[in-house]
Amino acid sequence: MPIIWEDKESDNAEAENPIRGREHDDRSGHLVTLGYAKDRPKRPFCSMERFFWVTLLIAVLLSGGDLFRRLVVERRHRVVAIVIEYRDLVLLSRQAGENPEAVFAQMRERGVIGITAAEFTGKDLASGVAPLSYGPLASYPAAVRNGIEAPLDSAALLIDNSYSNLKDVIDFLRIRTKGALIRALASNTLIVLPNSLDELSDAGVLPDFSALEFAEKVQAVSLYRPAPAPGVDGVRTAESIRWLKNKYPLIASVVPAGQIVAGYPDIGPVARVLKELGITVAQAEFVRQIGMSEFLSAVRPSILPLHSLVKDELISRRMTRDQVVERMVRAAHERSIRIILLRPYELYSVGKLAPFLEDAERIRDSLYMKGYTSGWPDTIPMFRASILAAIALAAVFLVTLWSYVRRYTNTASREVSYAELILICICAAALGLAVWKISIVSRLLGGLCSALVATEAVLWALDRYKKLFEGMLAGLLIVLAGGLTVAAFYGTTTSMLRLTPFSGVKLTLLLPPVLVLANDLKRRIHPESMRDMLSRPPVWGELALVGILMIGAVIMTIRSDNVSFVPGWEAHARDMLERILWIRPRTKEFLVGYPCIFIYYILRRRNWAIHYREVLRIGASLAYSSALNTFTHFHTLLPLTVVRVVNGWWLGIVVGFVVLILMDYIVVPIWKIGGRTLFD
């Protein structure tokens, strides 16, 4: 279709831009030329580099409202509770020769404000934790069980009528357990449960009434730990919790015990009762229970993260008291833990009270120095991302994708036209709306956007090898801008409470190396193509490097968000960095990623190891992909995330300079002696 445009050039315009068409004078008196759309030159808007940076800046500005709201929420919720198991309190009191009230008064002075009340299992009752007799029905005299029509292996309770909580036990079992038989005797009361002794071995039977009464007596917050039991559905579990709350008003939270959440799979009634009574759920960190994810989704946002240290981990890692204190403080400060369950040290056979009191005080004081107060915390409010944050995320995704495509096709130097600008804006708005409304699009785009941001950051850094700090600074700024945009959109209440984990963590770590390799093969930054490499026999050096890369990729994938695969020596090194740098950077950044950039710089500038520099470019992608992945830890305070990324950047630069010195004085001489034999 013919297109008409105005020609305001000089008289030589036709010679400079020869268009085959006819000319005529329009009504305004200007000379216009008839041509075809494909012959029309595109009007430039700005360079791709400027457009890239302006888009990132606009995206951060659009995300500003959501980032500010998250900062406000993090600032307002800085109350941490230290609690202790009631049975540990009794043990410490017995060892110290003091009554529990006096011991807890000492604990309260040092920041302990709460007590957990367990739900006794059949195994607990059989061990004598309560003043009653528990065993199979067959173990009782015939006169006691005469007339009871129940299997002889049924679990039975024989309670003295003088027991102060006898009525509470009967009332609780009538609500909680269907089919319980109760017989009042002359001096005892027999209660036969509808389950066998084996069925109730690890199942909840009775709450620890002494713990709940003690909490009411000393006016301490109590955390009830309901356990699952066969035949007890969600309705009965919910009603038993309601009855306990009415009798013991200081119950502020429940901590589901056992491998299955009490009432599962019918957890709806339990969630409704907890919300109605204002009871929160204490989510134990790193504990995986069947039904917990559904339970937390039903009660959100009434969730308080809880952290404790189990005996096995304390012994296996040979942790000192200082390490325990640091771990508890870091859990509250870096991972937004709001309840710390502190236990006596199993390493000490006697004298446990004094270390416990001292370390509780140290935890409280350390948190106070970081801006936290001691008390019962509030839950964070429900909020979701705004449409502006969604558009900002879409804009970052599109501009990083477009930049990569233009670099891949060697058209990065071509200027951006007005038409392309308008198209990008329309696509960003449409994609942002889709991300905001459609959950599957939101989950997919998060990982892709993070991977593309990390890829662009490493390519910007590597392509500017002649300007060392400019390239590394550019990569850092790209990661900060992209990371803040991701944190603004995905840093919602459910993400901060770990209910909806970021679905693109593995993609963020694994896709950037693939994209960097594809770019380098296409643009012949690596001197060989994929076909060339596959058509010739490999050399030993390549096989060794491929093996190292594969092992590193497997280790990195397994270790991601999995602390159980971290060896003890590395855990000690991490603790040392925490003490020195305040916020520890991620290991793969400053020990692998950034040093690879420095080694690549020197090899590129000196034109060394042409066929092996690609390994360093791929390794360098770990720095920025790991830094971007740090922003997806939404339970970490946002300022700490930024500080951690910056710490990894400057510490990586320091390590990189050390590596360069070692290369000049150690690696290069060894290379001259025998390195060529291995890599030739």
C-alpha positions in Angstrom: 0.0 0.0 0.0 1.5 3.4 -0.9 2.6 5.6 2.0 3.0 9.4 1.9 5.5 11.2 4.1 6.8 14.8 4.2 10.2 15.5 2.8 11.9 18.4 4.5 15.4 17.6 3.5 17.5 19.6 1.1 17.2 19.5 -2.6 19.6 16.6 -2.6 17.3 14.5 -0.5 16.2 12.6 -3.6 19.7 11.8 -4.4 20.6 10.9 -0.8 17.5 8.7 -0.4 16.4 7.6 -3.9 12.9 6.4 -3.8 11.2 5.1 -6.9 7.9 6.9 -7.0 6.3 10.1 -8.2 6.3 13.5 -6.6 3.5 16.0 -6.2 2.8 19.2 -4.2 0.1 18.8 -1.5 -2.2 21.6 -0.3 0.3 22.9 2.2 2.9 23.5 -0.5 5.4 20.9 0.8 7.0 18.5 -1.5 5.9 15.0 -0.8 7.0 11.7 -2.3 5.0 8.6 -3.0 6.7 5.4 -2.0 6.1 2.1 -0.4 6.1 1.2 3.3 9.1 -1.1 3.0 11.2 1.8 1.6 10.3 4.2 4.5 13.3 4.8 6.8 12.7 4.2 10.6 13.0 7.4 12.7 15.5 6.7 15.6 14.5 7.4 19.1 17.7 6.6 21.1 20.4 4.1 21.4 19.7 0.6 22.7 22.0 1.1 25.7 20.2 4.3 26.8 16.8 2.7 26.3 17.9 -0.3 28.4 19.0 1.8 31.4 16.0 4.2 31.2 13.6 1.2 31.2 15.3 -0.3 34.2 15.0 3.0 36.0 11.4 3.4 35.1 10.7 -0.1 36.3 12.3 0.6 39.7 10.2 3.8 40.0 7.0 1.9 39.2 7.9 -0.7 41.8 8.6 2.0 44.4 5.2 1.9 46.0 5.3 -1.8 46.6 8.9 -1.7 47.9 8.0 1.1 50.3 5.0 -0.9 51.6 7.1 -3.9 52.2 9.7 -1.8 54.0 7.0 -0.4 56.2 5.7 -3.9 57.1 9.2 -5.1 57.9 9.8 -2.1 60.1 6.6 -2.3 62.1 6.9 -6.0 62.8 10.0 -6.2 64.9 8.9 -8.0 68.0 10.4 -11.4 68.9 9.2 -13.9 71.5 11.5 -16.4 73.3 9.7 -19.4 74.7 10.6 -22.6 76.5 9.1 -26.1 76.7 7.3 -26.6 80.0 8.9 -30.0 80.5 12.3 -28.4 80.0 11.4 -25.7 82.6 10.4 -28.5 85.1 13.7 -30.3 84.4 15.8 -27.1 84.9 13.9 -26.3 88.1 14.5 -29.8 89.5 18.2 -29.7 88.7 18.6 -26.3 90.3 16.6 -27.2 93.4 14.1 -24.3 92.9 10.4 -24.2 92.2 9.3 -23.6 88.6 7.7 -20.2 89.5 11.0 -18.8 90.7 13.0 -20.2 87.8 10.5 -18.8 85.3 10.8 -15.4 87.0 14.5 -15.5 86.3 13.8 -16.4 82.7 11.3 -13.6 82.3 13.9 -11.1 83.4 16.1 -12.3 80.5 13.5 -12.2 77.8 11.6 -15.5 78.0 7.9 -14.7 77.8 6.1 -18.0 76.7 5.7 -21.6 77.5 4.7 -24.5 75.2 2.2 -27.0 76.4 2.5 -30.4 74.7 -0.3 -32.9 74.0 0.7 -36.1 75.7 0.9 -39.2 73.5 0.2 -42.7 74.6 3.9 -43.2 75.0 4.2 -40.1 77.2 1.4 -41.2 79.5 2.9 -44.7 79.8 6.2 -43.1 81.0 4.4 -41.4 83.9 4.3 -37.8 82.9 0.8 -37.4 84.4 -0.6 -38.6 87.8 -2.6 -41.4 86.3 -2.4 -45.0 85.2 -2.3 -45.7 81.5 -2.2 -49.1 79.8 -4.2 -51.8 78.1 -7.6 -52.7 79.6 -6.4 -56.2 80.2 -3.8 -54.9 82.7 -6.4 -53.8 85.2 -8.1 -56.1 87.8 -11.3 -57.9 86.7 -13.3 -55.9 89.3 -12.3 -52.7 87.6 -13.1 -53.7 84.1 -16.2 -55.8 85.0 -19.1 -55.0 82.6 -16.9 -53.0 80.2 -17.6 -54.3 76.7 -14.4 -53.3 74.9 -11.4 -55.2 73.5 -8.9 -56.1 76.1 -6.1 -54.3 74.1 -8.0 -51.0 74.3 -6.1 -48.1 75.9 -7.5 -47.2 79.3 -6.9 -44.5 81.9 -7.3 -45.1 85.6 -7.4 -41.8 87.5 -7.7 -41.2 91.2 -10.8 -39.2 92.1 -8.6 -36.8 94.1 -6.8 -35.7 90.9 -7.5 -31.9 90.5 -7.8 -32.2 86.7 -10.1 -35.2 86.6 -13.1 -33.2 85.5 -11.0 -31.5 82.8 -9.8 -34.9 81.5 -13.4 -36.2 81.2 -14.7 -33.0 79.6 -11.8 -32.9 77.1 -12.2 -36.6 76.1 -15.9 -36.3 75.7 -15.3 -33.5 73.1 -12.2 -34.9 71.5 -12.7 -38.7 71.4 -15.8 -40.3 70.1 -16.8 -43.5 71.9 -14.8 -43.1 75.1 -16.3 -45.2 78.0 -16.3 -43.5 81.4 -17.0 -45.5 84.6 -16.9 -43.9 88.1 -15.6 -46.2 90.8 -15.3 -45.9 94.5 -12.0 -44.1 94.6 -11.0 -44.1 90.9 -12.5 -43.3 87.5 -11.8 -45.7 84.6 -11.8 -44.2 81.0 -11.6 -46.7 78.1 -10.6 -45.2 74.8 -11.9 -46.6 71.5 -8.3 -47.3 70.2 -5.7 -49.9 71.0 -2.6 -49.1 72.9 -0.5 -49.4 69.7 -2.6 -47.0 67.8 -2.2 -44.3 70.4 1.5 -44.8 71.0 2.5 -41.7 69.0 -1.0 -40.1 68.9 -2.3 -37.3 71.0 -4.4 -38.3 74.0 -4.5 -35.6 76.6 -3.1 -32.0 76.8 -0.6 -31.1 79.5 -3.0 -29.5 81.9 -0.2 -28.7 84.3 1.6 -26.6 81.7 -1.5 -24.7 80.7 -2.3 -24.0 84.4 1.2 -22.9 85.1 1.1 -20.4 82.2 -2.1 -19.0 83.6 -0.6 -18.8 87.1 2.5 -16.9 86.0 0.7 -14.9 83.3 2.9 -16.3 80.5 1.9 -16.7 76.9 1.2 -20.4 76.1 1.6 -22.3 72.9 -0.5 -25.4 72.6 0.9 -28.4 70.6 -2.1 -30.5 69.3 -1.1 -33.9 68.0 -3.0 -36.1 65.5 -5.0 -39.0 66.7 -6.9 -41.8 64.9 -10.6 -41.2 64.7 -10.4 -37.6 65.6 -11.5 -35.4 62.7 -11.2 -31.7 62.1 -14.5 -30.8 63.9 -13.6 -32.6 67.1 -10.0 -31.1 67.0 -11.5 -27.6 66.5 -14.0 -28.0 69.4 -11.3 -29.3 71.7 -9.2 -26.2 71.0 -12.2 -24.0 71.5 -12.8 -25.6 74.9 -9.1 -25.2 75.9 -9.1 -21.5 74.9 -12.2 -20.8 76.9 -10.6 -22.4 80.0 -7.1 -21.1 79.4 -7.3 -17.6 77.8 -3.6 -17.1 77.5 -3.3 -19.7 74.7 -2.0 -17.5 71.9 -0.8 -19.9 69.4 -0.8 -23.6 68.3 2.2 -25.5 67.2 1.1 -28.7 65.3 3.0 -31.7 66.6 3.7 -35.0 65.0 4.1 -36.0 61.4 0.5 -35.1 60.4 -1.4 -32.0 61.2 -4.1 -32.7 63.8 -7.5 -33.0 62.1 -6.1 -33.7 58.6 -7.5 -33.8 56.0 -10.5 -32.0 57.3 -8.6 -28.9 58.5 -11.2 -26.3 57.6 -13.0 -26.4 61.0 -9.7 -26.0 62.8 -8.7 -23.1 60.7 -12.1 -21.3 61.2 -12.0 -21.8 65.0 -8.4 -20.5 65.2 -9.3 -17.4 63.3 -12.5 -16.9 65.3 -10.6 -17.1 68.6 -7.6 -15.0 67.4 -5.1 -17.9 67.8 -2.1 -17.9 65.5 -0.2 -20.8 64.1 3.5 -21.1 64.9 5.1 -22.5 61.8 8.2 -24.5 62.7 11.0 -23.7 60.3 12.5 -26.6 58.2 9.8 -29.0 59.5 7.7 -30.8 56.9 4.4 -32.2 58.1 1.6 -33.7 56.0 -1.2 -31.2 55.6 0.8 -28.3 56.9 0.8 -26.3 53.6 -3.0 -26.6 53.3 -3.4 -25.7 57.0 -1.2 -22.6 56.7 -3.0 -21.5 53.5 -6.3 -21.8 55.4 -5.3 -19.7 58.4 -3.2 -17.1 56.7 -2.1 -14.5 57.6 -2.3 -15.7 61.2 1.1 -17.3 61.0 4.2 -16.7 63.1 7.5 -18.4 62.0 9.2 -20.4 64.8 12.8 -21.6 65.0 14.3 -24.2 67.3 17.5 -26.2 67.5 17.1 -30.0 67.8 19.5 -32.1 69.8 20.8 -34.1 66.9 21.8 -31.1 64.9 23.5 -29.5 68.0 25.6 -32.7 68.5 26.3 -33.5 64.9 27.6 -30.0 64.1 29.4 -29.7 67.5 27.9 -26.3 68.0 29.2 -24.0 70.7 27.0 -21.7 72.8 28.2 -18.7 70.8 27.1 -20.4 67.6 23.7 -21.2 69.0 23.2 -17.6 70.1 24.3 -16.3 66.7 22.0 -18.8 64.9 19.0 -17.7 66.9 19.7 -14.0 66.3 20.3 -14.5 62.6 17.1 -16.5 62.3 15.1 -13.6 63.8 17.0 -10.9 61.9 17.6 -12.4 58.5 14.7 -14.8 58.1 12.0 -12.9 59.9 11.6 -15.6 62.6 9.3 -14.2 65.3 9.2 -17.1 67.9 12.5 -18.6 69.2 12.1 -21.9 71.0 15.1 -22.2 73.3 16.0 -25.5 74.8 18.6 -26.5 77.5 21.9 -27.8 76.1 22.0 -31.6 75.9 25.8 -31.4 76.0 25.6 -30.6 79.7 24.6 -33.3 82.1 24.3 -30.9 85.1 24.2 -27.1 85.6 22.0 -26.4 82.6 20.1 -23.5 84.1 22.9 -21.0 84.3 24.0 -21.3 80.6 20.3 -21.2 79.5 19.7 -18.0 81.4 22.9 -16.4 80.2 22.2 -17.2 76.5 18.6 -16.2 76.7 19.8 -12.8 77.9 22.4 -12.6 75.1 19.8 -13.4 72.5 17.5 -10.7 73.8 20.2 -8.1 74.0 21.6 -8.9 70.6 18.2 -8.5 69.0 17.6 -5.3 70.9 20.8 -3.9 69.4 19.4 -4.7 66.0 16.2 -2.9 66.7 13.9 -5.7 68.0 11.9 -5.8 71.2 10.8 -8.7 73.4 7.1 -9.5 73.5 4.4 -11.4 71.7 4.6 -10.5 68.0 1.7 -9.5 65.7 1.1 -11.2 62.4 1.7 -9.2 59.2 -1.3 -8.0 57.2 -2.5 -9.5 53.9 -1.4 -7.6 50.8 -0.7 -8.3 47.1 1.3 -6.6 44.4 -0.1 -3.7 42.5 -0.6 -3.5 38.8 2.3 -1.0 38.5 4.6 -3.6 40.0 3.3 -6.1 37.4 3.9 -3.7 34.5 7.4 -3.0 35.9 8.2 -6.7 36.0 6.9 -7.2 32.4 9.0 -4.2 31.2 12.2 -5.6 32.7 11.4 -9.0 31.2 10.8 -7.5 27.7 13.8 -5.2 27.7 16.2 -7.9 28.9 14.8 -10.4 26.4 15.0 -7.8 23.6 18.6 -6.8 24.6 19.6 -10.4 24.5 18.0 -11.1 21.1 19.7 -8.0 19.6 23.0 -9.0 21.0 22.5 -12.6 19.8 21.7 -11.3 16.2 24.5 -8.7 16.3 22.0 -5.8 16.0 22.7 -4.2 19.4 24.2 -1.1 17.9 21.1 -0.2 15.9 19.1 2.6 17.5 15.6 2.1 18.9 12.9 3.6 16.7 9.7 5.3 17.9 7.7 2.4 16.5 9.7 -0.1 18.6 9.3 2.1 21.7 5.5 2.2 21.3 5.4 -1.6 20.7 7.4 -2.3 23.8 5.1 0.0 25.9 2.0 -1.8 24.6 3.5 -5.2 25.2 4.6 -4.3 28.7 1.1 -3.1 29.6 -0.6 -6.2 28.2 1.9 -8.6 29.7 1.8 -6.8 33.0 -2.0 -7.2 33.2 -1.6 -10.9 32.4 1.0 -11.4 35.1 -1.3 -9.5 37.6 -4.4 -11.6 36.8 -3.2 -15.1 35.7 -1.2 -17.1 38.3 0.4 -19.4 35.8 1.8 -16.5 33.8 3.1 -15.0 37.0 4.9 -18.1 38.1 6.5 -18.6 34.7 7.5 -15.0 34.1 9.3 -14.8 37.5 11.9 -17.4 36.7 12.4 -16.3 33.1 12.7 -12.6 34.1 15.2 -13.4 36.8 17.3 -15.6 34.5 17.3 -13.0 31.7 18.3 -10.2 34.2 21.2 -12.3 35.5 22.2 -13.2 31.9 22.2 -9.5 30.8 24.2 -8.6 33.9 27.0 -11.1 33.2 27.1 -10.2 29.5 27.4 -6.5 30.3 30.2 -7.2 32.7 32.1 -9.6 30.3 31.7 -7.6 27.2 33.4 -4.6 28.8 36.7 -6.4 29.6 38.7 -3.3 28.7 37.0 -1.3 31.5 37.1 -3.5 34.5 35.1 -1.6 37.1 32.7 -0.2 34.6 31.6 -3.6 33.5 31.3 -5.0 37.0 29.4 -1.9 38.2 27.0 -2.2 35.3 26.4 -5.8 36.1 25.7 -5.0 39.8 23.3 -2.2 38.9 21.4 -4.4 36.5 21.0 -7.1 39.2 19.9 -4.5 41.8 17.3 -3.0 39.4 16.0 -6.4 38.3 16.1 -7.8 41.8 14.2 -4.9 43.3 11.5 -5.3 40.6 11.2 -9.0 41.3 11.1 -8.3 45.0 8.4 -5.7 44.6 6.0 -7.9 42.7 6.6 -11.3 44.4 7.3 -9.9 47.9 3.7 -10.3 49.1 2.3 -11.6 52.4 2.1 -15.2 51.2 5.7 -15.1 50.0 7.0 -13.5 53.1 5.3 -16.3 55.1 6.8 -18.9 52.8 3.4 -20.1 51.7 4.0 -19.5 48.0 7.7 -20.1 47.3 9.3 -18.5 44.3 9.0 -21.1 41.4 12.0 -19.9 39.4 14.9 -20.5 41.7 16.4 -23.4 39.8 15.7 -21.6 36.5 17.5 -18.5 37.7 20.6 -20.6 38.5 20.7 -22.9 35.5 19.4 -20.9 32.5 22.0 -18.0 32.5 24.9 -20.4 31.8 23.0 -21.9 28.9 22.1 -18.4 27.5 25.7 -17.2 27.8 27.0 -20.3 26.0 24.4 -19.9 23.2 25.3 -16.2 22.8 29.0 -16.9 22.7 28.7 -19.7 20.1 26.4 -17.6 17.8 28.6 -14.5 17.9 31.8 -16.6 17.8 33.1 -15.1 21.0 34.2 -18.7 21.5 36.3 -19.4 18.4 34.5 -22.7 17.6 31.0 -23.4 16.8 29.1 -26.3 18.3 29.5 -28.3 15.1 33.3 -27.7 15.1 33.6 -28.9 18.7 31.6 -32.0 18.1 33.3 -33.0 14.9 36.9 -33.0 16.4 38.2 -35.3 19.1 38.2 -33.8 22.6 41.4 -33.0 24.5 42.0 -33.9 28.1 41.7 -30.3 29.3 38.2 -30.0 27.9 37.1 -33.3 29.5 38.4 -32.1 32.8 36.6 -28.8 32.6 33.4 -30.4 31.5 33.5 -32.8 34.4 34.2 -29.9 36.9 31.3 -27.9 35.4 28.9 -30.9 35.7 29.9 -31.6 39.3 29.6 -27.9 40.2 26.1 -27.7 38.6 24.9 -30.7 40.5 26.3 -29.5 43.8 24.8 -26.0 43.2 21.4 -27.4 42.4 21.3 -29.7 45.4 22.6 -27.2 47.9 20.2 -24.5 46.8 17.9 -23.8 49.8 19.1 -27.1 51.4 21.2 -26.5 54.5 21.6 -30.2 55.2 24.2 -30.5 52.4 26.5 -27.8 53.9 29.5 -29.4 55.6 30.5 -28.4 59.1 33.7 -26.5 58.1 31.8 -24.4 55.7 29.2 -23.6 58.4 32.0 -22.4 60.6 33.4 -20.2 57.8 30.0 -18.8 57.2 29.6 -17.9 60.9 33.0 -16.1 60.8 31.9 -14.1 57.8 28.7 -13.2 59.6 30.6 -11.8 62.5 33.0 -9.8 60.3 30.7 -8.5 57.5 27.4 -8.2 59.5 25.6 -9.9 56.5 27.3 -12.8 54.9 27.5 -12.9 51.1 26.7 -16.1 49.2 29.7 -18.3 48.7 29.3 -19.0 45.0 29.4 -15.3 44.3 32.6 -14.1 45.8 34.6 -17.4 45.6 33.5 -18.6 42.1 31.5 -16.1 40.0 33.4 -12.8 40.4 36.9 -14.4 40.4 35.9 -16.0 37.1 35.3 -12.5 35.7 38.7 -11.3 36.8 40.5 -14.4 35.3 38.6 -13.9 32.1 39.6 -10.2 31.9 43.3 -11.0 32.1 43.1 -13.9 29.7 41.1 -11.8 27.2 43.4 -8.8 27.5 46.5 -11.0 27.1 44.9 -13.2 24.5 45.6 -16.4 26.4 43.8 -19.7 26.5 41.4 -18.8 23.7 39.6 -22.2 23.7 39.1 -22.3 27.4 37.9 -18.8 28.2 34.3 -19.9 27.6 34.4 -21.9 30.8 35.2 -18.7 32.8 32.3 -16.9 31.1 29.9 -19.6 32.1 31.3 -19.7 35.6 31.0 -15.9 35.8 27.2 -16.3 35.4 27.0 -17.8 38.8 27.9 -14.5 40.4 24.9 -12.6 39.0 22.4 -15.5 39.0 23.2 -16.1 42.7 22.8 -12.4 43.5 19.5 -12.2 41.7 18.4 -15.4 43.5 19.1 -13.6 46.8 16.2 -11.2 46.0 13.8 -14.1 45.8 14.3 -14.9 49.6 11.2 -12.8 50.4 11.3 -13.7 54.1 14.6 -11.8 54.4 14.5 -8.1 55.2 14.8 -6.2 51.9 17.7 -3.9 53.2 19.6 -7.0 54.3 19.2 -8.5 50.8 20.7 -5.4 49.1 23.6 -5.4 51.6 24.2 -9.1 51.0 24.4 -8.6 47.2 26.7 -5.6 47.5 28.9 -7.4 50.0 29.3 -10.3 47.6 30.2 -7.9 44.8 33.0 -6.0 46.6 34.3 -9.1 48.4 34.4 -10.9 45.0 36.4 -8.0 43.6 38.9 -8.4 46.5 39.1 -12.2 45.9 39.5 -11.5 42.1 42.5 -9.3 42.7 44.1 -12.0 44.9 43.5 -14.5 42.1 45.2 -12.3 39.6 48.2 -12.0 41.8 48.4 -15.7 42.2 48.0 -16.2 38.4 51.0 -13.9 37.7 53.3 -15.4 40.3 52.2 -19.1 40.4 49.9 -20.2 37.6 51.8 -18.6 34.7 55.2 -20.1 35.6 53.6 -23.5 36.0 51.8 -23.0 32.7 55.1 -22.3 30.9 56.6 -25.4 32.4 54.0 -28.1 31.6 50.5 -26.6 31.2 50.5 -26.7 27.4 50.8 -30.5 27.4 47.5 -30.9 29.2 45.5 -28.2 27.3 47.0 -28.5 23.8 
